[in-house]
Amino acid sequence: MKIDDWLLEILACPACKAPLRAEAATEELVCTDCGLIYPVRDDIPVLLVDEARKP
Ligand SMILES: [Zn+2]
């Protein structure tokens, strides 16, 4: 997964606006607050609540 640090810093959870952290093992982005898990497709984070998994 190629999510740049600067990109990760400006990304926020669309549900609660908290920062996200990259989960390298599963190539997903995890919200640090509500815990929703967002997929990354073709190196593009899909920050849609409808697409997110519940923890
Ligand atoms: Zn959240």
mmCIF file of the protein (N, C-alpha, C, O) and its ligand, coordinates in Angstrom:
data_MODEL
# 
_entry.id   MODEL 
# 
loop_
_entity.id 
_entity.type 
_entity.pdbx_number_of_molecules 
1 polymer     1 
2 non-polymer 1 
# 
_entity_poly.entity_id                      1 
_entity_poly.type                           'polypeptide(L)' 
_entity_poly.nstd_linkage                   no 
_entity_poly.nstd_monomer                   no 
_entity_poly.pdbx_seq_one_letter_code       MKIDDWLLEILACPACKAPLRAEAATEELVCTDCGLIYPVRDDIPVLLVDEARKP 
_entity_poly.pdbx_seq_one_letter_code_can   MKIDDWLLEILACPACKAPLRAEAATEELVCTDCGLIYPVRDDIPVLLVDEARKP 
_entity_poly.pdbx_strand_id                 A 
# 
loop_
_entity_poly_seq.entity_id 
_entity_poly_seq.num 
_entity_poly_seq.mon_id 
_entity_poly_seq.hetero 
1 1  MET n 
1 2  LYS n 
1 3  ILE n 
1 4  ASP n 
1 5  ASP n 
1 6  TRP n 
1 7  LEU n 
1 8  LEU n 
1 9  GLU n 
1 10 ILE n 
1 11 LEU n 
1 12 ALA n 
1 13 CYS n 
1 14 PRO n 
1 15 ALA n 
1 16 CYS n 
1 17 LYS n 
1 18 ALA n 
1 19 PRO n 
1 20 LEU n 
1 21 ARG n 
1 22 ALA n 
1 23 GLU n 
1 24 ALA n 
1 25 ALA n 
1 26 THR n 
1 27 GLU n 
1 28 GLU n 
1 29 LEU n 
1 30 VAL n 
1 31 CYS n 
1 32 THR n 
1 33 ASP n 
1 34 CYS n 
1 35 GLY n 
1 36 LEU n 
1 37 ILE n 
1 38 TYR n 
1 39 PRO n 
1 40 VAL n 
1 41 ARG n 
1 42 ASP n 
1 43 ASP n 
1 44 ILE n 
1 45 PRO n 
1 46 VAL n 
1 47 LEU n 
1 48 LEU n 
1 49 VAL n 
1 50 ASP n 
1 51 GLU n 
1 52 ALA n 
1 53 ARG n 
1 54 LYS n 
1 55 PRO n 
# 
loop_
_struct_asym.id 
_struct_asym.entity_id 
A 1 
B 2 
# 
loop_
_chem_comp.id 
_chem_comp.type 
_chem_comp.mon_nstd_flag 
ALA 'L-peptide linking' y 
ARG 'L-peptide linking' y 
ASP 'L-peptide linking' y 
CYS 'L-peptide linking' y 
GLU 'L-peptide linking' y 
GLY 'peptide linking'   y 
ILE 'L-peptide linking' y 
LEU 'L-peptide linking' y 
LYS 'L-peptide linking' y 
MET 'L-peptide linking' y 
PRO 'L-peptide linking' y 
THR 'L-peptide linking' y 
TRP 'L-peptide linking' y 
TYR 'L-peptide linking' y 
VAL 'L-peptide linking' y 
ZN  non-polymer         . 
# 
_pdbx_entity_nonpoly.entity_id   2 
_pdbx_entity_nonpoly.name        ? 
_pdbx_entity_nonpoly.comp_id     ZN 
# 
_pdbx_nonpoly_scheme.asym_id         B 
_pdbx_nonpoly_scheme.entity_id       2 
_pdbx_nonpoly_scheme.mon_id          ZN 
_pdbx_nonpoly_scheme.ndb_seq_num     1 
_pdbx_nonpoly_scheme.pdb_seq_num     101 
_pdbx_nonpoly_scheme.auth_seq_num    101 
_pdbx_nonpoly_scheme.pdb_mon_id      ZN 
_pdbx_nonpoly_scheme.auth_mon_id     ZN 
_pdbx_nonpoly_scheme.pdb_strand_id   A 
_pdbx_nonpoly_scheme.pdb_ins_code    . 
# 
loop_
_atom_site.group_PDB 
_atom_site.id 
_atom_site.type_symbol 
_atom_site.label_atom_id 
_atom_site.label_alt_id 
_atom_site.label_comp_id 
_atom_site.label_asym_id 
_atom_site.label_entity_id 
_atom_site.label_seq_id 
_atom_site.pdbx_PDB_ins_code 
_atom_site.Cartn_x 
_atom_site.Cartn_y 
_atom_site.Cartn_z 
_atom_site.occupancy 
_atom_site.B_iso_or_equiv 
_atom_site.pdbx_formal_charge 
_atom_site.auth_seq_id 
_atom_site.auth_comp_id 
_atom_site.auth_asym_id 
_atom_site.auth_atom_id 
_atom_site.pdbx_PDB_model_num 
ATOM   1   N  N  . MET A 1 1  ? 0.853   -1.192 0.000  1.00 0.00 ? 1   MET A N  1 
ATOM   2   C  CA . MET A 1 1  ? 0.000   0.000  0.000  1.00 0.00 ? 1   MET A CA 1 
ATOM   3   C  C  . MET A 1 1  ? 0.889   1.242  0.000  1.00 0.00 ? 1   MET A C  1 
ATOM   4   O  O  . MET A 1 1  ? 1.852   1.324  0.763  1.00 0.00 ? 1   MET A O  1 
ATOM   5   N  N  . LYS A 1 2  ? 0.567   2.185  -0.841 1.00 0.00 ? 2   LYS A N  1 
ATOM   6   C  CA . LYS A 1 2  ? 1.393   3.378  -0.954 1.00 0.00 ? 2   LYS A CA 1 
ATOM   7   C  C  . LYS A 1 2  ? 0.602   4.621  -0.553 1.00 0.00 ? 2   LYS A C  1 
ATOM   8   O  O  . LYS A 1 2  ? 0.271   5.462  -1.389 1.00 0.00 ? 2   LYS A O  1 
ATOM   9   N  N  . ILE A 1 3  ? 0.312   4.714  0.719  1.00 0.00 ? 3   ILE A N  1 
ATOM   10  C  CA . ILE A 1 3  ? -0.344  5.916  1.219  1.00 0.00 ? 3   ILE A CA 1 
ATOM   11  C  C  . ILE A 1 3  ? 0.738   6.795  1.823  1.00 0.00 ? 3   ILE A C  1 
ATOM   12  O  O  . ILE A 1 3  ? 1.367   6.414  2.811  1.00 0.00 ? 3   ILE A O  1 
ATOM   13  N  N  . ASP A 1 4  ? 0.957   7.948  1.252  1.00 0.00 ? 4   ASP A N  1 
ATOM   14  C  CA . ASP A 1 4  ? 1.995   8.831  1.757  1.00 0.00 ? 4   ASP A CA 1 
ATOM   15  C  C  . ASP A 1 4  ? 1.605   9.401  3.121  1.00 0.00 ? 4   ASP A C  1 
ATOM   16  O  O  . ASP A 1 4  ? 0.428   9.591  3.428  1.00 0.00 ? 4   ASP A O  1 
ATOM   17  N  N  . ASP A 1 5  ? 2.634   9.664  3.924  1.00 0.00 ? 5   ASP A N  1 
ATOM   18  C  CA . ASP A 1 5  ? 2.382   10.198 5.257  1.00 0.00 ? 5   ASP A CA 1 
ATOM   19  C  C  . ASP A 1 5  ? 1.626   11.518 5.205  1.00 0.00 ? 5   ASP A C  1 
ATOM   20  O  O  . ASP A 1 5  ? 0.717   11.763 5.998  1.00 0.00 ? 5   ASP A O  1 
ATOM   21  N  N  . TRP A 1 6  ? 2.023   12.371 4.250  1.00 0.00 ? 6   TRP A N  1 
ATOM   22  C  CA . TRP A 1 6  ? 1.359   13.675 4.185  1.00 0.00 ? 6   TRP A CA 1 
ATOM   23  C  C  . TRP A 1 6  ? -0.107  13.525 3.821  1.00 0.00 ? 6   TRP A C  1 
ATOM   24  O  O  . TRP A 1 6  ? -0.952  14.300 4.267  1.00 0.00 ? 6   TRP A O  1 
ATOM   25  N  N  . LEU A 1 7  ? -0.404  12.509 2.997  1.00 0.00 ? 7   LEU A N  1 
ATOM   26  C  CA . LEU A 1 7  ? -1.794  12.282 2.616  1.00 0.00 ? 7   LEU A CA 1 
ATOM   27  C  C  . LEU A 1 7  ? -2.585  11.769 3.813  1.00 0.00 ? 7   LEU A C  1 
ATOM   28  O  O  . LEU A 1 7  ? -3.712  12.195 4.065  1.00 0.00 ? 7   LEU A O  1 
ATOM   29  N  N  . LEU A 1 8  ? -1.976  10.856 4.532  1.00 0.00 ? 8   LEU A N  1 
ATOM   30  C  CA . LEU A 1 8  ? -2.638  10.300 5.712  1.00 0.00 ? 8   LEU A CA 1 
ATOM   31  C  C  . LEU A 1 8  ? -2.955  11.406 6.718  1.00 0.00 ? 8   LEU A C  1 
ATOM   32  O  O  . LEU A 1 8  ? -3.971  11.360 7.411  1.00 0.00 ? 8   LEU A O  1 
ATOM   33  N  N  . GLU A 1 9  ? -2.066  12.400 6.785  1.00 0.00 ? 9   GLU A N  1 
ATOM   34  C  CA . GLU A 1 9  ? -2.274  13.469 7.755  1.00 0.00 ? 9   GLU A CA 1 
ATOM   35  C  C  . GLU A 1 9  ? -3.473  14.343 7.420  1.00 0.00 ? 9   GLU A C  1 
ATOM   36  O  O  . GLU A 1 9  ? -4.106  14.904 8.315  1.00 0.00 ? 9   GLU A O  1 
ATOM   37  N  N  . ILE A 1 10 ? -3.787  14.460 6.135  1.00 0.00 ? 10  ILE A N  1 
ATOM   38  C  CA . ILE A 1 10 ? -4.926  15.323 5.787  1.00 0.00 ? 10  ILE A CA 1 
ATOM   39  C  C  . ILE A 1 10 ? -6.234  14.546 5.662  1.00 0.00 ? 10  ILE A C  1 
ATOM   40  O  O  . ILE A 1 10 ? -7.311  15.133 5.557  1.00 0.00 ? 10  ILE A O  1 
ATOM   41  N  N  . LEU A 1 11 ? -6.126  13.223 5.675  1.00 0.00 ? 11  LEU A N  1 
ATOM   42  C  CA . LEU A 1 11 ? -7.340  12.423 5.597  1.00 0.00 ? 11  LEU A CA 1 
ATOM   43  C  C  . LEU A 1 11 ? -8.014  12.369 6.961  1.00 0.00 ? 11  LEU A C  1 
ATOM   44  O  O  . LEU A 1 11 ? -7.351  12.368 7.999  1.00 0.00 ? 11  LEU A O  1 
ATOM   45  N  N  . ALA A 1 12 ? -9.335  12.325 6.940  1.00 0.00 ? 12  ALA A N  1 
ATOM   46  C  CA . ALA A 1 12 ? -10.078 12.210 8.185  1.00 0.00 ? 12  ALA A CA 1 
ATOM   47  C  C  . ALA A 1 12 ? -11.287 11.305 7.958  1.00 0.00 ? 12  ALA A C  1 
ATOM   48  O  O  . ALA A 1 12 ? -11.811 11.196 6.849  1.00 0.00 ? 12  ALA A O  1 
ATOM   49  N  N  . CYS A 1 13 ? -11.697 10.682 9.011  1.00 0.00 ? 13  CYS A N  1 
ATOM   50  C  CA . CYS A 1 13 ? -12.866 9.815  8.949  1.00 0.00 ? 13  CYS A CA 1 
ATOM   51  C  C  . CYS A 1 13 ? -14.095 10.644 8.569  1.00 0.00 ? 13  CYS A C  1 
ATOM   52  O  O  . CYS A 1 13 ? -14.375 11.652 9.218  1.00 0.00 ? 13  CYS A O  1 
ATOM   53  N  N  . PRO A 1 14 ? -14.823 10.246 7.544  1.00 0.00 ? 14  PRO A N  1 
ATOM   54  C  CA . PRO A 1 14 ? -16.009 11.019 7.162  1.00 0.00 ? 14  PRO A CA 1 
ATOM   55  C  C  . PRO A 1 14 ? -17.133 10.924 8.183  1.00 0.00 ? 14  PRO A C  1 
ATOM   56  O  O  . PRO A 1 14 ? -18.035 11.762 8.190  1.00 0.00 ? 14  PRO A O  1 
ATOM   57  N  N  . ALA A 1 15 ? -17.089 9.927  9.034  1.00 0.00 ? 15  ALA A N  1 
ATOM   58  C  CA . ALA A 1 15 ? -18.147 9.763  10.023 1.00 0.00 ? 15  ALA A CA 1 
ATOM   59  C  C  . ALA A 1 15 ? -17.928 10.644 11.249 1.00 0.00 ? 15  ALA A C  1 
ATOM   60  O  O  . ALA A 1 15 ? -18.876 11.236 11.766 1.00 0.00 ? 15  ALA A O  1 
ATOM   61  N  N  . CYS A 1 16 ? -16.673 10.735 11.718 1.00 0.00 ? 16  CYS A N  1 
ATOM   62  C  CA . CYS A 1 16 ? -16.438 11.442 12.981 1.00 0.00 ? 16  CYS A CA 1 
ATOM   63  C  C  . CYS A 1 16 ? -15.296 12.450 12.890 1.00 0.00 ? 16  CYS A C  1 
ATOM   64  O  O  . CYS A 1 16 ? -14.987 13.115 13.878 1.00 0.00 ? 16  CYS A O  1 
ATOM   65  N  N  . LYS A 1 17 ? -14.657 12.576 11.711 1.00 0.00 ? 17  LYS A N  1 
ATOM   66  C  CA . LYS A 1 17 ? -13.594 13.566 11.474 1.00 0.00 ? 17  LYS A CA 1 
ATOM   67  C  C  . LYS A 1 17 ? -12.313 13.297 12.240 1.00 0.00 ? 17  LYS A C  1 
ATOM   68  O  O  . LYS A 1 17 ? -11.447 14.169 12.316 1.00 0.00 ? 17  LYS A O  1 
ATOM   69  N  N  . ALA A 1 18 ? -12.176 12.127 12.799 1.00 0.00 ? 18  ALA A N  1 
ATOM   70  C  CA . ALA A 1 18 ? -10.950 11.777 13.511 1.00 0.00 ? 18  ALA A CA 1 
ATOM   71  C  C  . ALA A 1 18 ? -9.877  11.347 12.504 1.00 0.00 ? 18  ALA A C  1 
ATOM   72  O  O  . ALA A 1 18 ? -10.202 10.971 11.377 1.00 0.00 ? 18  ALA A O  1 
ATOM   73  N  N  . PRO A 1 19 ? -8.596  11.400 12.907 1.00 0.00 ? 19  PRO A N  1 
ATOM   74  C  CA . PRO A 1 19 ? -7.520  10.946 12.011 1.00 0.00 ? 19  PRO A CA 1 
ATOM   75  C  C  . PRO A 1 19 ? -7.621  9.450  11.728 1.00 0.00 ? 19  PRO A C  1 
ATOM   76  O  O  . PRO A 1 19 ? -8.213  8.685  12.489 1.00 0.00 ? 19  PRO A O  1 
ATOM   77  N  N  . LEU A 1 20 ? -7.029  9.072  10.621 1.00 0.00 ? 20  LEU A N  1 
ATOM   78  C  CA . LEU A 1 20 ? -6.990  7.661  10.242 1.00 0.00 ? 20  LEU A CA 1 
ATOM   79  C  C  . LEU A 1 20 ? -5.574  7.148  10.389 1.00 0.00 ? 20  LEU A C  1 
ATOM   80  O  O  . LEU A 1 20 ? -4.613  7.912  10.299 1.00 0.00 ? 20  LEU A O  1 
ATOM   81  N  N  . ARG A 1 21 ? -5.449  5.861  10.613 1.00 0.00 ? 21  ARG A N  1 
ATOM   82  C  CA . ARG A 1 21 ? -4.118  5.254  10.586 1.00 0.00 ? 21  ARG A CA 1 
ATOM   83  C  C  . ARG A 1 21 ? -4.143  4.118  9.566  1.00 0.00 ? 21  ARG A C  1 
ATOM   84  O  O  . ARG A 1 21 ? -5.161  3.455  9.367  1.00 0.00 ? 21  ARG A O  1 
ATOM   85  N  N  . ALA A 1 22 ? -2.999  3.916  8.934  1.00 0.00 ? 22  ALA A N  1 
ATOM   86  C  CA . ALA A 1 22 ? -2.889  2.885  7.908  1.00 0.00 ? 22  ALA A CA 1 
ATOM   87  C  C  . ALA A 1 22 ? -2.661  1.533  8.566  1.00 0.00 ? 22  ALA A C  1 
ATOM   88  O  O  . ALA A 1 22 ? -1.817  1.394  9.451  1.00 0.00 ? 22  ALA A O  1 
ATOM   89  N  N  . GLU A 1 23 ? -3.412  0.554  8.131  1.00 0.00 ? 23  GLU A N  1 
ATOM   90  C  CA . GLU A 1 23 ? -3.228  -0.822 8.591  1.00 0.00 ? 23  GLU A CA 1 
ATOM   91  C  C  . GLU A 1 23 ? -2.534  -1.570 7.463  1.00 0.00 ? 23  GLU A C  1 
ATOM   92  O  O  . GLU A 1 23 ? -3.178  -2.055 6.533  1.00 0.00 ? 23  GLU A O  1 
ATOM   93  N  N  . ALA A 1 24 ? -1.208  -1.656 7.556  1.00 0.00 ? 24  ALA A N  1 
ATOM   94  C  CA . ALA A 1 24 ? -0.426  -2.196 6.448  1.00 0.00 ? 24  ALA A CA 1 
ATOM   95  C  C  . ALA A 1 24 ? -0.751  -3.656 6.170  1.00 0.00 ? 24  ALA A C  1 
ATOM   96  O  O  . ALA A 1 24 ? -0.742  -4.086 5.017  1.00 0.00 ? 24  ALA A O  1 
ATOM   97  N  N  . ALA A 1 25 ? -1.033  -4.407 7.203  1.00 0.00 ? 25  ALA A N  1 
ATOM   98  C  CA . ALA A 1 25 ? -1.259  -5.846 7.031  1.00 0.00 ? 25  ALA A CA 1 
ATOM   99  C  C  . ALA A 1 25 ? -2.473  -6.124 6.152  1.00 0.00 ? 25  ALA A C  1 
ATOM   100 O  O  . ALA A 1 25 ? -2.464  -7.050 5.341  1.00 0.00 ? 25  ALA A O  1 
ATOM   101 N  N  . THR A 1 26 ? -3.509  -5.321 6.318  1.00 0.00 ? 26  THR A N  1 
ATOM   102 C  CA . THR A 1 26 ? -4.745  -5.573 5.579  1.00 0.00 ? 26  THR A CA 1 
ATOM   103 C  C  . THR A 1 26 ? -4.971  -4.535 4.484  1.00 0.00 ? 26  THR A C  1 
ATOM   104 O  O  . THR A 1 26 ? -5.958  -4.608 3.752  1.00 0.00 ? 26  THR A O  1 
ATOM   105 N  N  . GLU A 1 27 ? -4.049  -3.558 4.368  1.00 0.00 ? 27  GLU A N  1 
ATOM   106 C  CA . GLU A 1 27 ? -4.176  -2.494 3.369  1.00 0.00 ? 27  GLU A CA 1 
ATOM   107 C  C  . GLU A 1 27 ? -5.502  -1.773 3.497  1.00 0.00 ? 27  GLU A C  1 
ATOM   108 O  O  . GLU A 1 27 ? -6.252  -1.618 2.533  1.00 0.00 ? 27  GLU A O  1 
ATOM   109 N  N  . GLU A 1 28 ? -5.764  -1.342 4.711  1.00 0.00 ? 28  GLU A N  1 
ATOM   110 C  CA . GLU A 1 28 ? -6.983  -0.596 4.979  1.00 0.00 ? 28  GLU A CA 1 
ATOM   111 C  C  . GLU A 1 28 ? -6.621  0.610  5.839  1.00 0.00 ? 28  GLU A C  1 
ATOM   112 O  O  . GLU A 1 28 ? -5.523  0.695  6.391  1.00 0.00 ? 28  GLU A O  1 
ATOM   113 N  N  . LEU A 1 29 ? -7.564  1.532  5.939  1.00 0.00 ? 29  LEU A N  1 
ATOM   114 C  CA . LEU A 1 29 ? -7.389  2.680  6.824  1.00 0.00 ? 29  LEU A CA 1 
ATOM   115 C  C  . LEU A 1 29 ? -8.393  2.554  7.963  1.00 0.00 ? 29  LEU A C  1 
ATOM   116 O  O  . LEU A 1 29 ? -9.585  2.331  7.750  1.00 0.00 ? 29  LEU A O  1 
ATOM   117 N  N  . VAL A 1 30 ? -7.872  2.704  9.181  1.00 0.00 ? 30  VAL A N  1 
ATOM   118 C  CA . VAL A 1 30 ? -8.701  2.512  10.359 1.00 0.00 ? 30  VAL A CA 1 
ATOM   119 C  C  . VAL A 1 30 ? -8.857  3.837  11.081 1.00 0.00 ? 30  VAL A C  1 
ATOM   120 O  O  . VAL A 1 30 ? -7.873  4.528  11.344 1.00 0.00 ? 30  VAL A O  1 
ATOM   121 N  N  . CYS A 1 31 ? -10.089 4.190  11.399 1.00 0.00 ? 31  CYS A N  1 
ATOM   122 C  CA . CYS A 1 31 ? -10.343 5.417  12.154 1.00 0.00 ? 31  CYS A CA 1 
ATOM   123 C  C  . CYS A 1 31 ? -9.837  5.249  13.578 1.00 0.00 ? 31  CYS A C  1 
ATOM   124 O  O  . CYS A 1 31 ? -10.068 4.222  14.217 1.00 0.00 ? 31  CYS A O  1 
ATOM   125 N  N  . THR A 1 32 ? -9.139  6.282  14.069 1.00 0.00 ? 32  THR A N  1 
ATOM   126 C  CA . THR A 1 32 ? -8.579  6.191  15.418 1.00 0.00 ? 32  THR A CA 1 
ATOM   127 C  C  . THR A 1 32 ? -9.618  6.460  16.492 1.00 0.00 ? 32  THR A C  1 
ATOM   128 O  O  . THR A 1 32 ? -9.348  6.283  17.680 1.00 0.00 ? 32  THR A O  1 
ATOM   129 N  N  . ASP A 1 33 ? -10.808 6.887  16.079 1.00 0.00 ? 33  ASP A N  1 
ATOM   130 C  CA . ASP A 1 33 ? -11.846 7.172  17.072 1.00 0.00 ? 33  ASP A CA 1 
ATOM   131 C  C  . ASP A 1 33 ? -12.970 6.141  17.009 1.00 0.00 ? 33  ASP A C  1 
ATOM   132 O  O  . ASP A 1 33 ? -13.116 5.318  17.913 1.00 0.00 ? 33  ASP A O  1 
ATOM   133 N  N  . CYS A 1 34 ? -13.765 6.189  15.935 1.00 0.00 ? 34  CYS A N  1 
ATOM   134 C  CA . CYS A 1 34 ? -14.938 5.299  15.878 1.00 0.00 ? 34  CYS A CA 1 
ATOM   135 C  C  . CYS A 1 34 ? -14.572 3.893  15.419 1.00 0.00 ? 34  CYS A C  1 
ATOM   136 O  O  . CYS A 1 34 ? -15.364 2.965  15.586 1.00 0.00 ? 34  CYS A O  1 
ATOM   137 N  N  . GLY A 1 35 ? -13.366 3.719  14.834 1.00 0.00 ? 35  GLY A N  1 
ATOM   138 C  CA . GLY A 1 35 ? -12.902 2.387  14.495 1.00 0.00 ? 35  GLY A CA 1 
ATOM   139 C  C  . GLY A 1 35 ? -13.387 1.845  13.167 1.00 0.00 ? 35  GLY A C  1 
ATOM   140 O  O  . GLY A 1 35 ? -13.069 0.710  12.812 1.00 0.00 ? 35  GLY A O  1 
ATOM   141 N  N  . LEU A 1 36 ? -14.153 2.636  12.423 1.00 0.00 ? 36  LEU A N  1 
ATOM   142 C  CA . LEU A 1 36 ? -14.578 2.170  11.101 1.00 0.00 ? 36  LEU A CA 1 
ATOM   143 C  C  . LEU A 1 36 ? -13.349 1.903  10.240 1.00 0.00 ? 36  LEU A C  1 
ATOM   144 O  O  . LEU A 1 36 ? -12.338 2.595  10.355 1.00 0.00 ? 36  LEU A O  1 
ATOM   145 N  N  . ILE A 1 37 ? -13.443 0.901  9.381  1.00 0.00 ? 37  ILE A N  1 
ATOM   146 C  CA . ILE A 1 37 ? -12.318 0.460  8.564  1.00 0.00 ? 37  ILE A CA 1 
ATOM   147 C  C  . ILE A 1 37 ? -12.640 0.737  7.102  1.00 0.00 ? 37  ILE A C  1 
ATOM   148 O  O  . ILE A 1 37 ? -13.618 0.226  6.557  1.00 0.00 ? 37  ILE A O  1 
ATOM   149 N  N  . TYR A 1 38 ? -11.790 1.563  6.473  1.00 0.00 ? 38  TYR A N  1 
ATOM   150 C  CA . TYR A 1 38 ? -12.023 1.966  5.087  1.00 0.00 ? 38  TYR A CA 1 
ATOM   151 C  C  . TYR A 1 38 ? -11.087 1.215  4.157  1.00 0.00 ? 38  TYR A C  1 
ATOM   152 O  O  . TYR A 1 38 ? -9.903  1.054  4.453  1.00 0.00 ? 38  TYR A O  1 
ATOM   153 N  N  . PRO A 1 39 ? -11.617 0.757  3.033  1.00 0.00 ? 39  PRO A N  1 
ATOM   154 C  CA . PRO A 1 39 ? -10.774 0.033  2.074  1.00 0.00 ? 39  PRO A CA 1 
ATOM   155 C  C  . PRO A 1 39 ? -9.892  0.983  1.275  1.00 0.00 ? 39  PRO A C  1 
ATOM   156 O  O  . PRO A 1 39 ? -10.193 2.170  1.152  1.00 0.00 ? 39  PRO A O  1 
ATOM   157 N  N  . VAL A 1 40 ? -8.800  0.449  0.734  1.00 0.00 ? 40  VAL A N  1 
ATOM   158 C  CA . VAL A 1 40 ? -7.942  1.181  -0.191 1.00 0.00 ? 40  VAL A CA 1 
ATOM   159 C  C  . VAL A 1 40 ? -7.931  0.399  -1.498 1.00 0.00 ? 40  VAL A C  1 
ATOM   160 O  O  . VAL A 1 40 ? -7.518  -0.760 -1.531 1.00 0.00 ? 40  VAL A O  1 
ATOM   161 N  N  . ARG A 1 41 ? -8.384  1.033  -2.568 1.00 0.00 ? 41  ARG A N  1 
ATOM   162 C  CA . ARG A 1 41 ? -8.458  0.347  -3.868 1.00 0.00 ? 41  ARG A CA 1 
ATOM   163 C  C  . ARG A 1 41 ? -7.553  1.053  -4.858 1.00 0.00 ? 41  ARG A C  1 
ATOM   164 O  O  . ARG A 1 41 ? -7.686  2.254  -5.095 1.00 0.00 ? 41  ARG A O  1 
ATOM   165 N  N  . ASP A 1 42 ? -6.625  0.292  -5.438 1.00 0.00 ? 42  ASP A N  1 
ATOM   166 C  CA . ASP A 1 42 ? -5.672  0.870  -6.392 1.00 0.00 ? 42  ASP A CA 1 
ATOM   167 C  C  . ASP A 1 42 ? -4.944  2.058  -5.777 1.00 0.00 ? 42  ASP A C  1 
ATOM   168 O  O  . ASP A 1 42 ? -4.735  3.081  -6.429 1.00 0.00 ? 42  ASP A O  1 
ATOM   169 N  N  . ASP A 1 43 ? -4.563  1.907  -4.511 1.00 0.00 ? 43  ASP A N  1 
ATOM   170 C  CA . ASP A 1 43 ? -3.832  2.936  -3.761 1.00 0.00 ? 43  ASP A CA 1 
ATOM   171 C  C  . ASP A 1 43 ? -4.663  4.181  -3.486 1.00 0.00 ? 43  ASP A C  1 
ATOM   172 O  O  . ASP A 1 43 ? -4.117  5.207  -3.080 1.00 0.00 ? 43  ASP A O  1 
ATOM   173 N  N  . ILE A 1 44 ? -5.954  4.111  -3.696 1.00 0.00 ? 44  ILE A N  1 
ATOM   174 C  CA . ILE A 1 44 ? -6.815  5.259  -3.425 1.00 0.00 ? 44  ILE A CA 1 
ATOM   175 C  C  . ILE A 1 44 ? -7.729  4.918  -2.256 1.00 0.00 ? 44  ILE A C  1 
ATOM   176 O  O  . ILE A 1 44 ? -8.511  3.971  -2.332 1.00 0.00 ? 44  ILE A O  1 
ATOM   177 N  N  . PRO A 1 45 ? -7.633  5.690  -1.173 1.00 0.00 ? 45  PRO A N  1 
ATOM   178 C  CA . PRO A 1 45 ? -8.502  5.415  -0.029 1.00 0.00 ? 45  PRO A CA 1 
ATOM   179 C  C  . PRO A 1 45 ? -9.963  5.702  -0.384 1.00 0.00 ? 45  PRO A C  1 
ATOM   180 O  O  . PRO A 1 45 ? -10.283 6.741  -0.961 1.00 0.00 ? 45  PRO A O  1 
ATOM   181 N  N  . VAL A 1 46 ? -10.825 4.780  -0.035 1.00 0.00 ? 46  VAL A N  1 
ATOM   182 C  CA . VAL A 1 46 ? -12.257 4.955  -0.273 1.00 0.00 ? 46  VAL A CA 1 
ATOM   183 C  C  . VAL A 1 46 ? -12.896 5.401  1.036  1.00 0.00 ? 46  VAL A C  1 
ATOM   184 O  O  . VAL A 1 46 ? -13.268 4.584  1.878  1.00 0.00 ? 46  VAL A O  1 
ATOM   185 N  N  . LEU A 1 47 ? -13.014 6.714  1.183  1.00 0.00 ? 47  LEU A N  1 
ATOM   186 C  CA . LEU A 1 47 ? -13.497 7.253  2.445  1.00 0.00 ? 47  LEU A CA 1 
ATOM   187 C  C  . LEU A 1 47 ? -14.998 7.508  2.370  1.00 0.00 ? 47  LEU A C  1 
ATOM   188 O  O  . LEU A 1 47 ? -15.462 8.649  2.383  1.00 0.00 ? 47  LEU A O  1 
ATOM   189 N  N  . LEU A 1 48 ? -15.723 6.430  2.291  1.00 0.00 ? 48  LEU A N  1 
ATOM   190 C  CA . LEU A 1 48 ? -17.183 6.501  2.249  1.00 0.00 ? 48  LEU A CA 1 
ATOM   191 C  C  . LEU A 1 48 ? -17.725 5.632  3.378  1.00 0.00 ? 48  LEU A C  1 
ATOM   192 O  O  . LEU A 1 48 ? -17.339 4.472  3.521  1.00 0.00 ? 48  LEU A O  1 
ATOM   193 N  N  . VAL A 1 49 ? -18.622 6.200  4.176  1.00 0.00 ? 49  VAL A N  1 
ATOM   194 C  CA . VAL A 1 49 ? -19.166 5.433  5.291  1.00 0.00 ? 49  VAL A CA 1 
ATOM   195 C  C  . VAL A 1 49 ? -19.875 4.184  4.770  1.00 0.00 ? 49  VAL A C  1 
ATOM   196 O  O  . VAL A 1 49 ? -19.837 3.131  5.405  1.00 0.00 ? 49  VAL A O  1 
ATOM   197 N  N  . ASP A 1 50 ? -20.515 4.306  3.625  1.00 0.00 ? 50  ASP A N  1 
ATOM   198 C  CA . ASP A 1 50 ? -21.213 3.149  3.044  1.00 0.00 ? 50  ASP A CA 1 
ATOM   199 C  C  . ASP A 1 50 ? -20.264 2.016  2.688  1.00 0.00 ? 50  ASP A C  1 
ATOM   200 O  O  . ASP A 1 50 ? -20.662 0.851  2.674  1.00 0.00 ? 50  ASP A O  1 
ATOM   201 N  N  . GLU A 1 51 ? -19.002 2.355  2.399  1.00 0.00 ? 51  GLU A N  1 
ATOM   202 C  CA . GLU A 1 51 ? -18.021 1.343  2.005  1.00 0.00 ? 51  GLU A CA 1 
ATOM   203 C  C  . GLU A 1 51 ? -17.225 0.814  3.192  1.00 0.00 ? 51  GLU A C  1 
ATOM   204 O  O  . GLU A 1 51 ? -16.496 -0.169 3.060  1.00 0.00 ? 51  GLU A O  1 
ATOM   205 N  N  . ALA A 1 52 ? -17.356 1.448  4.330  1.00 0.00 ? 52  ALA A N  1 
ATOM   206 C  CA . ALA A 1 52 ? -16.535 1.094  5.483  1.00 0.00 ? 52  ALA A CA 1 
ATOM   207 C  C  . ALA A 1 52 ? -17.062 -0.158 6.159  1.00 0.00 ? 52  ALA A C  1 
ATOM   208 O  O  . ALA A 1 52 ? -18.253 -0.467 6.116  1.00 0.00 ? 52  ALA A O  1 
ATOM   209 N  N  . ARG A 1 53 ? -16.118 -0.877 6.793  1.00 0.00 ? 53  ARG A N  1 
ATOM   210 C  CA . ARG A 1 53 ? -16.487 -2.033 7.611  1.00 0.00 ? 53  ARG A CA 1 
ATOM   211 C  C  . ARG A 1 53 ? -16.571 -1.590 9.053  1.00 0.00 ? 53  ARG A C  1 
ATOM   212 O  O  . ARG A 1 53 ? -15.843 -0.702 9.497  1.00 0.00 ? 53  ARG A O  1 
ATOM   213 N  N  . LYS A 1 54 ? -17.480 -2.231 9.778  1.00 0.00 ? 54  LYS A N  1 
ATOM   214 C  CA . LYS A 1 54 ? -17.510 -2.007 11.215 1.00 0.00 ? 54  LYS A CA 1 
ATOM   215 C  C  . LYS A 1 54 ? -16.400 -2.819 11.866 1.00 0.00 ? 54  LYS A C  1 
ATOM   216 O  O  . LYS A 1 54 ? -16.084 -3.912 11.397 1.00 0.00 ? 54  LYS A O  1 
ATOM   217 N  N  . PRO A 1 55 ? -15.805 -2.307 12.933 1.00 0.00 ? 55  PRO A N  1 
ATOM   218 C  CA . PRO A 1 55 ? -14.711 -3.065 13.586 1.00 0.00 ? 55  PRO A CA 1 
ATOM   219 C  C  . PRO A 1 55 ? -15.218 -4.358 14.224 1.00 0.00 ? 55  PRO A C  1 
ATOM   220 O  O  . PRO A 1 55 ? -14.435 -5.107 14.809 1.00 0.00 ? 55  PRO A O  1 
HETATM 221 ZN ZN . ZN  B 2 .  ? -14.390 7.672  12.691 1.00 0.00 2 101 ZN  A ZN 1 
# 
